[in-house]
Amino acid sequence: MRDEVRKEAAREVAEGYAPQPMDGTVMYGFVGAMLALLGLIAFGAFYDFDLSIHPLEAIAVIATASAVALVLRFIRHRRHATAHRAEYDRISHD
């Protein structure tokens, strides 16, 4: 079996149970930051809490959420690479 065909077959099988992240690290970080910001706005509105007097805490929450999103992307990318490698090895031995 040609190497390109094996790589593509392994990628298709691996995509079924460990999909590759479609967006880049910047998008993951941005989405994590925006979700944290929306959560902070909802928190402030629900508890009648003024976030403008606590900017450092708000920035810390947003930065932490962005970092968590980046770690999630790294984990998903590594999981896909491991699955692709395992499927490639399995196909080459069949």
Residue pairs with C-beta under 8 A, 6 or more apart in sequence:
1 91
1 92
6 88
6 91
6 92
7 88
9 87
9 91
10 84
10 87
10 88
10 90
10 91
11 84
11 87
13 87
13 91
14 80
14 83
14 84
14 86
14 87
15 80
17 83
18 76
18 79
18 80
18 82
18 83
18 84
19 76
19 80
20 76
20 77
20 80
21 28
21 73
21 76
21 77
21 80
23 31
23 73
25 70
25 73
28 69
28 70
28 72
28 73
29 66
29 67
29 69
29 70
30 66
31 69
32 65
32 66
32 67
32 68
32 69
32 70
32 72
33 62
33 63
33 65
33 66
33 69
35 65
35 69
36 61
36 62
36 64
36 65
36 66
37 62
39 61
39 65
40 51
40 58
40 61
40 62
41 51
43 49
44 50
44 51
51 57
51 58
